[in-house]
């Protein structure tokens, strides 16, 4: 498990698939991931995504990319104020 800025927590699988905790929980409920419970939790349990799980992730990623639209251009910066005298 990894934490990125803004408090987002990610799960990293053996095959380097990265997903949020919410996505992992959703896939787990549907039986699309395998969590090796023979390894103690403090050692980091290996997670394997099934072939059907990879298809679900790919479909979700394609859907979010097409609905996201182009990124907004950054707004121009205001000119710096002149130093006070």
PDB file of N, CA, C and O in Angstrom:
ATOM      1  N   UNK A   1       0.834  -1.158   0.000  1.00  0.00           N
ATOM      2  CA  UNK A   1       0.000   0.000   0.000  1.00  0.00           C
ATOM      3  C   UNK A   1       0.890   1.235   0.000  1.00  0.00           C
ATOM      4  O   UNK A   1       1.919   1.267   0.674  1.00  0.00           O
ATOM      5  N   UNK A   2       0.497   2.232  -0.744  1.00  0.00           N
ATOM      6  CA  UNK A   2       1.262   3.467  -0.838  1.00  0.00           C
ATOM      7  C   UNK A   2       0.324   4.641  -0.616  1.00  0.00           C
ATOM      8  O   UNK A   2      -0.865   4.557  -0.922  1.00  0.00           O
ATOM      9  N   UNK A   3       0.848   5.720  -0.093  1.00  0.00           N
ATOM     10  CA  UNK A   3       0.058   6.934   0.069  1.00  0.00           C
ATOM     11  C   UNK A   3       0.704   8.028  -0.757  1.00  0.00           C
ATOM     12  O   UNK A   3       1.902   8.285  -0.642  1.00  0.00           O
ATOM     13  N   UNK A   4      -0.096   8.666  -1.588  1.00  0.00           N
ATOM     14  CA  UNK A   4       0.364   9.795  -2.394  1.00  0.00           C
ATOM     15  C   UNK A   4      -0.165  11.066  -1.749  1.00  0.00           C
ATOM     16  O   UNK A   4      -1.005  11.006  -0.851  1.00  0.00           O
ATOM     17  N   UNK A   5       0.319  12.204  -2.200  1.00  0.00           N
ATOM     18  CA  UNK A   5      -0.153  13.481  -1.675  1.00  0.00           C
ATOM     19  C   UNK A   5      -1.671  13.559  -1.651  1.00  0.00           C
ATOM     20  O   UNK A   5      -2.337  12.798  -2.354  1.00  0.00           O
ATOM     21  N   UNK A   6      -2.207  14.426  -0.890  1.00  0.00           N
ATOM     22  CA  UNK A   6      -3.640  14.621  -0.704  1.00  0.00           C
ATOM     23  C   UNK A   6      -4.314  13.430  -0.037  1.00  0.00           C
ATOM     24  O   UNK A   6      -5.540  13.325  -0.082  1.00  0.00           O
ATOM     25  N   UNK A   7      -3.551  12.529   0.583  1.00  0.00           N
ATOM     26  CA  UNK A   7      -4.136  11.439   1.348  1.00  0.00           C
ATOM     27  C   UNK A   7      -4.709  10.296   0.537  1.00  0.00           C
ATOM     28  O   UNK A   7      -5.425   9.466   1.096  1.00  0.00           O
ATOM     29  N   UNK A   8      -4.427  10.213  -0.753  1.00  0.00           N
ATOM     30  CA  UNK A   8      -4.919   9.108  -1.566  1.00  0.00           C
ATOM     31  C   UNK A   8      -4.073   7.875  -1.300  1.00  0.00           C
ATOM     32  O   UNK A   8      -2.846   7.929  -1.389  1.00  0.00           O
ATOM     33  N   UNK A   9      -4.724   6.761  -0.972  1.00  0.00           N
ATOM     34  CA  UNK A   9      -4.006   5.529  -0.701  1.00  0.00           C
ATOM     35  C   UNK A   9      -4.183   4.584  -1.873  1.00  0.00           C
ATOM     36  O   UNK A   9      -5.295   4.385  -2.363  1.00  0.00           O
ATOM     37  N   UNK A  10      -3.077   4.001  -2.318  1.00  0.00           N
ATOM     38  CA  UNK A  10      -3.084   3.103  -3.458  1.00  0.00           C
ATOM     39  C   UNK A  10      -2.597   1.728  -3.060  1.00  0.00           C
ATOM     40  O   UNK A  10      -1.809   1.577  -2.127  1.00  0.00           O
ATOM     41  N   UNK A  11      -3.078   0.723  -3.782  1.00  0.00           N
ATOM     42  CA  UNK A  11      -2.630  -0.655  -3.635  1.00  0.00           C
ATOM     43  C   UNK A  11      -1.798  -0.973  -4.867  1.00  0.00           C
ATOM     44  O   UNK A  11      -2.187  -0.631  -5.984  1.00  0.00           O
ATOM     45  N   UNK A  12      -0.662  -1.623  -4.675  1.00  0.00           N
ATOM     46  CA  UNK A  12       0.204  -2.019  -5.776  1.00  0.00           C
ATOM     47  C   UNK A  12       0.270  -3.539  -5.793  1.00  0.00           C
ATOM     48  O   UNK A  12       0.646  -4.153  -4.795  1.00  0.00           O
ATOM     49  N   UNK A  13      -0.092  -4.155  -6.922  1.00  0.00           N
ATOM     50  CA  UNK A  13      -0.112  -5.609  -7.024  1.00  0.00           C
ATOM     51  C   UNK A  13       1.233  -6.132  -7.510  1.00  0.00           C
ATOM     52  O   UNK A  13       2.130  -5.363  -7.854  1.00  0.00           O
ATOM     53  N   UNK A  14       1.353  -7.450  -7.531  1.00  0.00           N
ATOM     54  CA  UNK A  14       2.603  -8.076  -7.992  1.00  0.00           C
ATOM     55  C   UNK A  14       2.968  -7.670  -9.412  1.00  0.00           C
ATOM     56  O   UNK A  14       4.144  -7.486  -9.729  1.00  0.00           O
ATOM     57  N   UNK A  15       1.951  -7.529 -10.274  1.00  0.00           N
ATOM     58  CA  UNK A  15       2.222  -7.188 -11.677  1.00  0.00           C
ATOM     59  C   UNK A  15       2.259  -5.675 -11.907  1.00  0.00           C
ATOM     60  O   UNK A  15       2.122  -5.209 -13.038  1.00  0.00           O
ATOM     61  N   UNK A  16       2.446  -4.910 -10.817  1.00  0.00           N
ATOM     62  CA  UNK A  16       2.619  -3.453 -10.847  1.00  0.00           C
ATOM     63  C   UNK A  16       1.341  -2.703 -11.225  1.00  0.00           C
ATOM     64  O   UNK A  16       1.408  -1.555 -11.665  1.00  0.00           O
ATOM     65  N   UNK A  17       0.176  -3.340 -11.060  1.00  0.00           N
ATOM     66  CA  UNK A  17      -1.088  -2.653 -11.270  1.00  0.00           C
ATOM     67  C   UNK A  17      -1.350  -1.784 -10.050  1.00  0.00           C
ATOM     68  O   UNK A  17      -1.290  -2.265  -8.919  1.00  0.00           O
ATOM     69  N   UNK A  18      -1.637  -0.517 -10.272  1.00  0.00           N
ATOM     70  CA  UNK A  18      -1.892   0.408  -9.171  1.00  0.00           C
ATOM     71  C   UNK A  18      -3.362   0.806  -9.180  1.00  0.00           C
ATOM     72  O   UNK A  18      -3.912   1.153 -10.225  1.00  0.00           O
ATOM     73  N   UNK A  19      -3.999   0.754  -8.003  1.00  0.00           N
ATOM     74  CA  UNK A  19      -5.410   1.121  -7.896  1.00  0.00           C
ATOM     75  C   UNK A  19      -5.670   1.730  -6.526  1.00  0.00           C
ATOM     76  O   UNK A  19      -4.910   1.516  -5.582  1.00  0.00           O
ATOM     77  N   UNK A  20      -6.750   2.487  -6.432  1.00  0.00           N
ATOM     78  CA  UNK A  20      -7.116   3.074  -5.149  1.00  0.00           C
ATOM     79  C   UNK A  20      -7.704   2.001  -4.244  1.00  0.00           C
ATOM     80  O   UNK A  20      -8.081   0.923  -4.702  1.00  0.00           O
ATOM     81  N   UNK A  21      -7.777   2.308  -2.964  1.00  0.00           N
ATOM     82  CA  UNK A  21      -8.378   1.388  -2.001  1.00  0.00           C
ATOM     83  C   UNK A  21      -9.833   1.118  -2.384  1.00  0.00           C
ATOM     84  O   UNK A  21     -10.285  -0.025  -2.304  1.00  0.00           O
ATOM     85  N   UNK A  22     -10.569   2.145  -2.798  1.00  0.00           N
ATOM     86  CA  UNK A  22     -11.975   1.974  -3.179  1.00  0.00           C
ATOM     87  C   UNK A  22     -12.103   1.010  -4.358  1.00  0.00           C
ATOM     88  O   UNK A  22     -12.999   0.166  -4.369  1.00  0.00           O
ATOM     89  N   UNK A  23     -11.220   1.126  -5.345  1.00  0.00           N
ATOM     90  CA  UNK A  23     -11.244   0.220  -6.494  1.00  0.00           C
ATOM     91  C   UNK A  23     -10.914  -1.194  -6.052  1.00  0.00           C
ATOM     92  O   UNK A  23     -11.564  -2.147  -6.483  1.00  0.00           O
ATOM     93  N   UNK A  24      -9.908  -1.341  -5.194  1.00  0.00           N
ATOM     94  CA  UNK A  24      -9.554  -2.665  -4.680  1.00  0.00           C
ATOM     95  C   UNK A  24     -10.739  -3.295  -3.963  1.00  0.00           C
ATOM     96  O   UNK A  24     -11.047  -4.465  -4.187  1.00  0.00           O
ATOM     97  N   UNK A  25     -11.410  -2.531  -3.103  1.00  0.00           N
ATOM     98  CA  UNK A  25     -12.549  -3.063  -2.362  1.00  0.00           C
ATOM     99  C   UNK A  25     -13.678  -3.473  -3.296  1.00  0.00           C
ATOM    100  O   UNK A  25     -14.334  -4.489  -3.068  1.00  0.00           O
ATOM    101  N   UNK A  26     -13.909  -2.693  -4.341  1.00  0.00           N
ATOM    102  CA  UNK A  26     -14.940  -3.026  -5.321  1.00  0.00           C
ATOM    103  C   UNK A  26     -14.607  -4.322  -6.048  1.00  0.00           C
ATOM    104  O   UNK A  26     -15.468  -5.188  -6.203  1.00  0.00           O
ATOM    105  N   UNK A  27     -13.354  -4.459  -6.497  1.00  0.00           N
ATOM    106  CA  UNK A  27     -12.937  -5.686  -7.176  1.00  0.00           C
ATOM    107  C   UNK A  27     -12.987  -6.881  -6.224  1.00  0.00           C
ATOM    108  O   UNK A  27     -13.359  -7.983  -6.626  1.00  0.00           O
ATOM    109  N   UNK A  28     -12.613  -6.663  -4.972  1.00  0.00           N
ATOM    110  CA  UNK A  28     -12.619  -7.742  -3.981  1.00  0.00           C
ATOM    111  C   UNK A  28     -14.037  -8.253  -3.733  1.00  0.00           C
ATOM    112  O   UNK A  28     -14.245  -9.462  -3.628  1.00  0.00           O
ATOM    113  N   UNK A  29     -15.011  -7.350  -3.639  1.00  0.00           N
ATOM    114  CA  UNK A  29     -16.412  -7.750  -3.438  1.00  0.00           C
ATOM    115  C   UNK A  29     -16.909  -8.630  -4.580  1.00  0.00           C
ATOM    116  O   UNK A  29     -17.729  -9.526  -4.379  1.00  0.00           O
ATOM    117  N   UNK A  30     -16.399  -8.359  -5.786  1.00  0.00           N
ATOM    118  CA  UNK A  30     -16.832  -9.122  -6.964  1.00  0.00           C
ATOM    119  C   UNK A  30     -15.953 -10.336  -7.231  1.00  0.00           C
ATOM    120  O   UNK A  30     -16.152 -11.045  -8.218  1.00  0.00           O
ATOM    121  N   UNK A  31     -14.980 -10.579  -6.354  1.00  0.00           N
ATOM    122  CA  UNK A  31     -14.115 -11.750  -6.504  1.00  0.00           C
ATOM    123  C   UNK A  31     -13.114 -11.633  -7.641  1.00  0.00           C
ATOM    124  O   UNK A  31     -12.713 -12.644  -8.219  1.00  0.00           O
ATOM    125  N   UNK A  32     -12.704 -10.409  -7.970  1.00  0.00           N
ATOM    126  CA  UNK A  32     -11.808 -10.182  -9.106  1.00  0.00           C
ATOM    127  C   UNK A  32     -10.353  -9.981  -8.692  1.00  0.00           C
ATOM    128  O   UNK A  32      -9.497  -9.715  -9.536  1.00  0.00           O
ATOM    129  N   UNK A  33     -10.073 -10.108  -7.398  1.00  0.00           N
ATOM    130  CA  UNK A  33      -8.702 -10.070  -6.899  1.00  0.00           C
ATOM    131  C   UNK A  33      -8.509 -11.223  -5.929  1.00  0.00           C
ATOM    132  O   UNK A  33      -9.469 -11.723  -5.341  1.00  0.00           O
ATOM    133  N   UNK A  34      -7.271 -11.637  -5.769  1.00  0.00           N
ATOM    134  CA  UNK A  34      -6.930 -12.682  -4.801  1.00  0.00           C
ATOM    135  C   UNK A  34      -5.922 -12.083  -3.833  1.00  0.00           C
ATOM    136  O   UNK A  34      -4.878 -11.572  -4.237  1.00  0.00           O
ATOM    137  N   UNK A  35      -6.252 -12.154  -2.547  1.00  0.00           N
ATOM    138  CA  UNK A  35      -5.389 -11.648  -1.487  1.00  0.00           C
ATOM    139  C   UNK A  35      -4.818 -12.850  -0.755  1.00  0.00           C
ATOM    140  O   UNK A  35      -5.567 -13.645  -0.185  1.00  0.00           O
ATOM    141  N   UNK A  36      -3.494 -12.989  -0.766  1.00  0.00           N
ATOM    142  CA  UNK A  36      -2.833 -14.135  -0.138  1.00  0.00           C
ATOM    143  C   UNK A  36      -2.835 -13.949   1.376  1.00  0.00           C
ATOM    144  O   UNK A  36      -2.014 -13.207   1.917  1.00  0.00           O
ATOM    145  N   UNK A  37      -3.762 -14.627   2.060  1.00  0.00           N
ATOM    146  CA  UNK A  37      -3.899 -14.472   3.511  1.00  0.00           C
ATOM    147  C   UNK A  37      -2.925 -15.346   4.291  1.00  0.00           C
ATOM    148  O   UNK A  37      -2.915 -15.303   5.521  1.00  0.00           O
ATOM    149  N   UNK A  38      -2.099 -16.144   3.598  1.00  0.00           N
ATOM    150  CA  UNK A  38      -1.113 -16.962   4.304  1.00  0.00           C
ATOM    151  C   UNK A  38       0.089 -16.129   4.761  1.00  0.00           C
ATOM    152  O   UNK A  38       0.885 -16.578   5.586  1.00  0.00           O
ATOM    153  N   UNK A  39       0.212 -14.929   4.227  1.00  0.00           N
ATOM    154  CA  UNK A  39       1.306 -14.025   4.592  1.00  0.00           C
ATOM    155  C   UNK A  39       0.781 -13.065   5.662  1.00  0.00           C
ATOM    156  O   UNK A  39      -0.312 -12.519   5.508  1.00  0.00           O
ATOM    157  N   UNK A  40       1.536 -12.848   6.740  1.00  0.00           N
ATOM    158  CA  UNK A  40       1.089 -11.905   7.770  1.00  0.00           C
ATOM    159  C   UNK A  40       0.873 -10.504   7.188  1.00  0.00           C
ATOM    160  O   UNK A  40       1.596 -10.069   6.292  1.00  0.00           O
ATOM    161  N   UNK A  41      -0.121  -9.820   7.710  1.00  0.00           N
ATOM    162  CA  UNK A  41      -0.485  -8.502   7.209  1.00  0.00           C
ATOM    163  C   UNK A  41       0.675  -7.512   7.293  1.00  0.00           C
ATOM    164  O   UNK A  41       0.855  -6.701   6.385  1.00  0.00           O
ATOM    165  N   UNK A  42       1.464  -7.565   8.365  1.00  0.00           N
ATOM    166  CA  UNK A  42       2.566  -6.611   8.524  1.00  0.00           C
ATOM    167  C   UNK A  42       3.683  -6.837   7.511  1.00  0.00           C
ATOM    168  O   UNK A  42       4.510  -5.948   7.308  1.00  0.00           O
ATOM    169  N   UNK A  43       3.729  -8.007   6.869  1.00  0.00           N
ATOM    170  CA  UNK A  43       4.747  -8.263   5.838  1.00  0.00           C
ATOM    171  C   UNK A  43       4.291  -7.788   4.467  1.00  0.00           C
ATOM    172  O   UNK A  43       5.100  -7.695   3.543  1.00  0.00           O
ATOM    173  N   UNK A  44       3.034  -7.492   4.329  1.00  0.00           N
ATOM    174  CA  UNK A  44       2.496  -7.069   3.044  1.00  0.00           C
ATOM    175  C   UNK A  44       1.984  -8.261   2.263  1.00  0.00           C
ATOM    176  O   UNK A  44       2.770  -9.038   1.720  1.00  0.00           O
ATOM    177  N   UNK A  45       0.692  -8.406   2.204  1.00  0.00           N
ATOM    178  CA  UNK A  45       0.087  -9.554   1.529  1.00  0.00           C
ATOM    179  C   UNK A  45       0.075  -9.343   0.022  1.00  0.00           C
ATOM    180  O   UNK A  45      -0.373  -8.301  -0.456  1.00  0.00           O
ATOM    181  N   UNK A  46       0.567 -10.330  -0.730  1.00  0.00           N
ATOM    182  CA  UNK A  46       0.534 -10.221  -2.192  1.00  0.00           C
ATOM    183  C   UNK A  46      -0.910 -10.192  -2.707  1.00  0.00           C
ATOM    184  O   UNK A  46      -1.766 -10.943  -2.241  1.00  0.00           O
ATOM    185  N   UNK A  47      -1.155  -9.320  -3.666  1.00  0.00           N
ATOM    186  CA  UNK A  47      -2.474  -9.186  -4.281  1.00  0.00           C
ATOM    187  C   UNK A  47      -2.336  -9.529  -5.750  1.00  0.00           C
ATOM    188  O   UNK A  47      -1.437  -9.034  -6.431  1.00  0.00           O
ATOM    189  N   UNK A  48      -3.228 -10.376  -6.237  1.00  0.00           N
ATOM    190  CA  UNK A  48      -3.238 -10.755  -7.642  1.00  0.00           C
ATOM    191  C   UNK A  48      -4.586 -10.369  -8.234  1.00  0.00           C
ATOM    192  O   UNK A  48      -5.629 -10.692  -7.665  1.00  0.00           O
ATOM    193  N   UNK A  49      -4.572  -9.682  -9.369  1.00  0.00           N
ATOM    194  CA  UNK A  49      -5.796  -9.314 -10.074  1.00  0.00           C
ATOM    195  C   UNK A  49      -6.067 -10.395 -11.111  1.00  0.00           C
ATOM    196  O   UNK A  49      -5.175 -10.758 -11.877  1.00  0.00           O
ATOM    197  N   UNK A  50      -7.296 -10.912 -11.141  1.00  0.00           N
ATOM    198  CA  UNK A  50      -7.653 -11.945 -12.110  1.00  0.00           C
ATOM    199  C   UNK A  50      -7.733 -11.331 -13.508  1.00  0.00           C
ATOM    200  O   UNK A  50      -7.745 -10.109 -13.660  1.00  0.00           O
ATOM    201  N   UNK A  51      -7.789 -12.192 -14.522  1.00  0.00           N
ATOM    202  CA  UNK A  51      -7.906 -11.710 -15.904  1.00  0.00           C
ATOM    203  C   UNK A  51      -9.186 -10.894 -16.065  1.00  0.00           C
ATOM    204  O   UNK A  51      -9.186  -9.856 -16.727  1.00  0.00           O
ATOM    205  N   UNK A  52     -10.268 -11.360 -15.464  1.00  0.00           N
ATOM    206  CA  UNK A  52     -11.529 -10.616 -15.534  1.00  0.00           C
ATOM    207  C   UNK A  52     -11.407  -9.279 -14.788  1.00  0.00           C
ATOM    208  O   UNK A  52     -12.002  -8.281 -15.194  1.00  0.00           O
ATOM    209  N   UNK A  53     -10.637  -9.269 -13.700  1.00  0.00           N
ATOM    210  CA  UNK A  53     -10.387  -8.033 -12.962  1.00  0.00           C
ATOM    211  C   UNK A  53      -9.616  -7.025 -13.798  1.00  0.00           C
ATOM    212  O   UNK A  53      -9.911  -5.830 -13.759  1.00  0.00           O
ATOM    213  N   UNK A  54      -8.625  -7.499 -14.558  1.00  0.00           N
ATOM    214  CA  UNK A  54      -7.874  -6.606 -15.457  1.00  0.00           C
ATOM    215  C   UNK A  54      -8.792  -6.039 -16.531  1.00  0.00           C
ATOM    216  O   UNK A  54      -8.683  -4.864 -16.880  1.00  0.00           O
ATOM    217  N   UNK A  55      -9.696  -6.862 -17.058  1.00  0.00           N
ATOM    218  CA  UNK A  55     -10.644  -6.361 -18.062  1.00  0.00           C
ATOM    219  C   UNK A  55     -11.538  -5.281 -17.458  1.00  0.00           C
ATOM    220  O   UNK A  55     -11.803  -4.263 -18.096  1.00  0.00           O
ATOM    221  N   UNK A  56     -12.001  -5.505 -16.228  1.00  0.00           N
ATOM    222  CA  UNK A  56     -12.849  -4.510 -15.557  1.00  0.00           C
ATOM    223  C   UNK A  56     -12.080  -3.210 -15.334  1.00  0.00           C
ATOM    224  O   UNK A  56     -12.626  -2.126 -15.541  1.00  0.00           O
ATOM    225  N   UNK A  57     -10.818  -3.307 -14.913  1.00  0.00           N
ATOM    226  CA  UNK A  57      -9.995  -2.106 -14.717  1.00  0.00           C
ATOM    227  C   UNK A  57      -9.775  -1.366 -16.030  1.00  0.00           C
ATOM    228  O   UNK A  57      -9.892  -0.141 -16.081  1.00  0.00           O
ATOM    229  N   UNK A  58      -9.457  -2.105 -17.096  1.00  0.00           N
ATOM    230  CA  UNK A  58      -9.236  -1.477 -18.400  1.00  0.00           C
ATOM    231  C   UNK A  58     -10.496  -0.773 -18.885  1.00  0.00           C
ATOM    232  O   UNK A  58     -10.433   0.343 -19.401  1.00  0.00           O
ATOM    233  N   UNK A  59     -11.644  -1.433 -18.716  1.00  0.00           N
ATOM    234  CA  UNK A  59     -12.911  -0.846 -19.146  1.00  0.00           C
ATOM    235  C   UNK A  59     -13.202   0.421 -18.335  1.00  0.00           C
ATOM    236  O   UNK A  59     -13.645   1.427 -18.890  1.00  0.00           O
ATOM    237  N   UNK A  60     -12.956   0.373 -17.044  1.00  0.00           N
ATOM    238  CA  UNK A  60     -13.178   1.538 -16.179  1.00  0.00           C
ATOM    239  C   UNK A  60     -12.252   2.685 -16.583  1.00  0.00           C
ATOM    240  O   UNK A  60     -12.682   3.836 -16.655  1.00  0.00           O
ATOM    241  N   UNK A  61     -10.989   2.375 -16.846  1.00  0.00           N
ATOM    242  CA  UNK A  61     -10.028   3.425 -17.219  1.00  0.00           C
ATOM    243  C   UNK A  61     -10.371   4.039 -18.566  1.00  0.00           C
ATOM    244  O   UNK A  61     -10.242   5.250 -18.744  1.00  0.00           O
ATOM    245  N   UNK A  62     -10.811   3.209 -19.529  1.00  0.00           N
ATOM    246  CA  UNK A  62     -11.201   3.748 -20.836  1.00  0.00           C
ATOM    247  C   UNK A  62     -12.414   4.653 -20.678  1.00  0.00           C
ATOM    248  O   UNK A  62     -12.494   5.703 -21.316  1.00  0.00           O
ATOM    249  N   UNK A  63     -13.364   4.250 -19.827  1.00  0.00           N
ATOM    250  CA  UNK A  63     -14.575   5.043 -19.618  1.00  0.00           C
ATOM    251  C   UNK A  63     -14.245   6.385 -18.972  1.00  0.00           C
ATOM    252  O   UNK A  63     -14.781   7.413 -19.386  1.00  0.00           O
ATOM    253  N   UNK A  64     -13.382   6.394 -17.974  1.00  0.00           N
ATOM    254  CA  UNK A  64     -13.050   7.649 -17.297  1.00  0.00           C
ATOM    255  C   UNK A  64     -12.225   8.566 -18.188  1.00  0.00           C
ATOM    256  O   UNK A  64     -12.330   9.787 -18.073  1.00  0.00           O
ATOM    257  N   UNK A  65     -11.403   8.002 -19.079  1.00  0.00           N
ATOM    258  CA  UNK A  65     -10.615   8.838 -19.991  1.00  0.00           C
ATOM    259  C   UNK A  65     -11.505   9.520 -21.017  1.00  0.00           C
ATOM    260  O   UNK A  65     -11.260  10.674 -21.368  1.00  0.00           O
ATOM    261  N   UNK A  66     -12.534   8.834 -21.508  1.00  0.00           N
ATOM    262  CA  UNK A  66     -13.388   9.423 -22.535  1.00  0.00           C
ATOM    263  C   UNK A  66     -14.356  10.430 -21.947  1.00  0.00           C
ATOM    264  O   UNK A  66     -14.763  11.356 -22.648  1.00  0.00           O
ATOM    265  N   UNK A  67     -14.742  10.284 -20.686  1.00  0.00           N
ATOM    266  CA  UNK A  67     -15.685  11.225 -20.088  1.00  0.00           C
ATOM    267  C   UNK A  67     -14.995  12.395 -19.409  1.00  0.00           C
ATOM    268  O   UNK A  67     -15.646  13.391 -19.093  1.00  0.00           O
ATOM    269  N   UNK A  68     -13.698  12.300 -19.178  1.00  0.00           N
ATOM    270  CA  UNK A  68     -12.984  13.364 -18.469  1.00  0.00           C
ATOM    271  C   UNK A  68     -12.828  14.617 -19.322  1.00  0.00           C
ATOM    272  O   UNK A  68     -12.856  15.726 -18.788  1.00  0.00           O
ATOM    273  N   UNK A  69     -12.668  14.466 -20.617  1.00  0.00           N
ATOM    274  CA  UNK A  69     -12.485  15.619 -21.484  1.00  0.00           C
ATOM    275  C   UNK A  69     -11.078  16.171 -21.385  1.00  0.00           C
ATOM    276  O   UNK A  69     -10.283  15.697 -20.573  1.00  0.00           O
ATOM    277  N   UNK A  70     -10.756  17.166 -22.199  1.00  0.00           N
ATOM    278  CA  UNK A  70      -9.405  17.727 -22.171  1.00  0.00           C
ATOM    279  C   UNK A  70      -9.164  18.514 -20.890  1.00  0.00           C
ATOM    280  O   UNK A  70     -10.089  19.066 -20.294  1.00  0.00           O
ATOM    281  N   UNK A  71      -7.931  18.551 -20.491  1.00  0.00           N
ATOM    282  CA  UNK A  71      -7.556  19.290 -19.285  1.00  0.00           C
ATOM    283  C   UNK A  71      -7.622  20.781 -19.571  1.00  0.00           C
ATOM    284  O   UNK A  71      -7.296  21.222 -20.673  1.00  0.00           O
ATOM    285  N   UNK A  72      -8.036  21.545 -18.595  1.00  0.00           N
ATOM    286  CA  UNK A  72      -8.131  22.993 -18.752  1.00  0.00           C
ATOM    287  C   UNK A  72      -6.726  23.595 -18.778  1.00  0.00           C
ATOM    288  O   UNK A  72      -5.824  23.142 -18.074  1.00  0.00           O
ATOM    289  N   UNK A  73      -6.569  24.607 -19.594  1.00  0.00           N
ATOM    290  CA  UNK A  73      -5.277  25.290 -19.674  1.00  0.00           C
ATOM    291  C   UNK A  73      -5.079  26.102 -18.402  1.00  0.00           C
ATOM    292  O   UNK A  73      -6.040  26.652 -17.865  1.00  0.00           O
ATOM    293  N   UNK A  74      -3.857  26.182 -17.920  1.00  0.00           N
ATOM    294  CA  UNK A  74      -3.623  26.967 -16.705  1.00  0.00           C
ATOM    295  C   UNK A  74      -3.907  28.442 -16.953  1.00  0.00           C
ATOM    296  O   UNK A  74      -3.641  28.959 -18.038  1.00  0.00           O
ATOM    297  N   UNK A  75      -4.442  29.106 -15.957  1.00  0.00           N
ATOM    298  CA  UNK A  75      -4.747  30.525 -16.115  1.00  0.00           C
ATOM    299  C   UNK A  75      -3.448  31.324 -16.107  1.00  0.00           C
ATOM    300  O   UNK A  75      -2.496  30.958 -15.418  1.00  0.00           O
ATOM    301  N   UNK A  76      -3.408  32.413 -16.870  1.00  0.00           N
ATOM    302  CA  UNK A  76      -2.176  33.214 -16.898  1.00  0.00           C
ATOM    303  C   UNK A  76      -1.942  33.830 -15.523  1.00  0.00           C
ATOM    304  O   UNK A  76      -2.881  34.220 -14.829  1.00  0.00           O
ATOM    305  N   UNK A  77      -0.694  33.907 -15.157  1.00  0.00           N
ATOM    306  CA  UNK A  77      -0.345  34.459 -13.848  1.00  0.00           C
ATOM    307  C   UNK A  77      -0.465  35.974 -13.880  1.00  0.00           C
ATOM    308  O   UNK A  77      -0.178  36.619 -14.889  1.00  0.00           O
ATOM    309  N   UNK A  78      -0.889  36.517 -12.772  1.00  0.00           N
ATOM    310  CA  UNK A  78      -0.981  37.972 -12.653  1.00  0.00           C
ATOM    311  C   UNK A  78       0.435  38.539 -12.595  1.00  0.00           C
ATOM    312  O   UNK A  78       1.326  37.907 -12.026  1.00  0.00           O
ATOM    313  N   UNK A  79       0.655  39.707 -13.167  1.00  0.00           N
ATOM    314  CA  UNK A  79       1.999  40.286 -13.111  1.00  0.00           C
ATOM    315  C   UNK A  79       2.391  40.542 -11.660  1.00  0.00           C
ATOM    316  O   UNK A  79       1.554  40.867 -10.818  1.00  0.00           O
ATOM    317  N   UNK A  80       3.653  40.390 -11.398  1.00  0.00           N
ATOM    318  CA  UNK A  80       4.158  40.605 -10.038  1.00  0.00           C
ATOM    319  C   UNK A  80       4.017  42.073  -9.668  1.00  0.00           C
ATOM    320  O   UNK A  80       4.251  42.957 -10.492  1.00  0.00           O
ATOM    321  N   UNK A  81       3.639  42.320  -8.448  1.00  0.00           N
ATOM    322  CA  UNK A  81       3.486  43.703  -7.979  1.00  0.00           C
ATOM    323  C   UNK A  81       4.863  44.351  -7.844  1.00  0.00           C
ATOM    324  O   UNK A  81       5.853  43.692  -7.523  1.00  0.00           O
ATOM    325  N   UNK A  82       4.896  45.629  -8.093  1.00  0.00           N
ATOM    326  CA  UNK A  82       6.153  46.374  -7.945  1.00  0.00           C
ATOM    327  C   UNK A  82       6.519  46.434  -6.472  1.00  0.00           C
ATOM    328  O   UNK A  82       5.636  46.539  -5.622  1.00  0.00           O
ATOM    329  N   UNK A  83       7.802  46.369  -6.159  1.00  0.00           N
ATOM    330  CA  UNK A  83       8.196  46.429  -4.744  1.00  0.00           C
ATOM    331  C   UNK A  83       7.798  47.763  -4.122  1.00  0.00           C
ATOM    332  O   UNK A  83       7.837  48.803  -4.780  1.00  0.00           O
ATOM    333  N   UNK A  84       7.421  47.721  -2.867  1.00  0.00           N
ATOM    334  CA  UNK A  84       7.054  48.950  -2.153  1.00  0.00           C
ATOM    335  C   UNK A  84       8.301  49.750  -1.815  1.00  0.00           C
ATOM    336  O   UNK A  84       9.374  49.191  -1.587  1.00  0.00           O
ATOM    337  N   UNK A  85       8.145  51.046  -1.788  1.00  0.00           N
ATOM    338  CA  UNK A  85       9.268  51.925  -1.454  1.00  0.00           C
ATOM    339  C   UNK A  85       9.040  52.589  -0.148  1.00  0.00           C
ATOM    340  O   UNK A  85       9.879  53.369   0.303  1.00  0.00           O
TER     341      UNK A  85
END
